């Protein structure tokens, strides 16, 4: 939805950074997995009532999601890399809303019998 507006602003720095990272040994799949881990860390922070920390992790995750494609284009894109990227994206896209649900759960009471 926002891609048409945002892509012209974010593509040039990503496309410049991707080849540089590839030259320095970063692999697209490694960046995909690192971005996924950042996204899950963001979801965990949200679930634990730290939404600003979660936002920082989510932004870093989305930057990594853009960089993995730029690295792949600078090296060799693969069907496996594309599949890994979309699977991680969908898991991340499900984890963040779920984190908000978890954060909104009422506190539980311990039922200790005496």
VENNOR-V924922 format. One line per field, one symbol per residue. ss: DSSP state (@ for helix, = for strand, . for the rest). A space follows every 10 residues. Layout:
ss->???
This chain:
ss->..@@@@@@@@ @@@@@@@@@@ @@@....@@@ @@@@@@@@@@ @@@@@@@... @@@@@@@@@@ @@@@@@@@@@ @@@@....@@ @@@@@@@@@@ @@@@@@@@@@ @@@....... ....
